[in-house]
């Protein structure tokens, strides 16, 4: 899988983040512990999840 890090990752070494890989599923893992495994979800579920995110936090319109 081709893992990507967010351009908004924090930390001095840019290693405090979640990595995401896109394919038949969308996988997410902790960049500090990649061997611990990844959460995989269907692309539609990932789109629904990310559609709820805003700079201020989760969107409240869907609640």
Residue pairs with C-beta under 8 A, 6 or more apart in sequence:
1 21
1 23
1 27
2 21
2 22
3 19
3 20
3 21
3 29
3 34
4 19
4 20
4 21
4 22
5 14
5 17
5 19
5 31
6 17
6 18
6 20
8 17
9 15
9 16
9 17
9 31
10 16
10 17
11 17
15 31
15 32
16 31
16 32
17 31
18 28
18 29
18 30
18 31
19 28
19 29
19 30
19 31
19 34
20 26
20 27
20 28
21 27
21 28
21 38
22 43
25 40
25 41
25 42
25 43
26 40
26 41
26 42
26 43
26 45
26 46
27 38
27 39
27 40
28 38
28 39
28 41
29 36
29 37
29 38
29 39
30 36
41 49
51 59
52 58
52 59
52 62
53 59
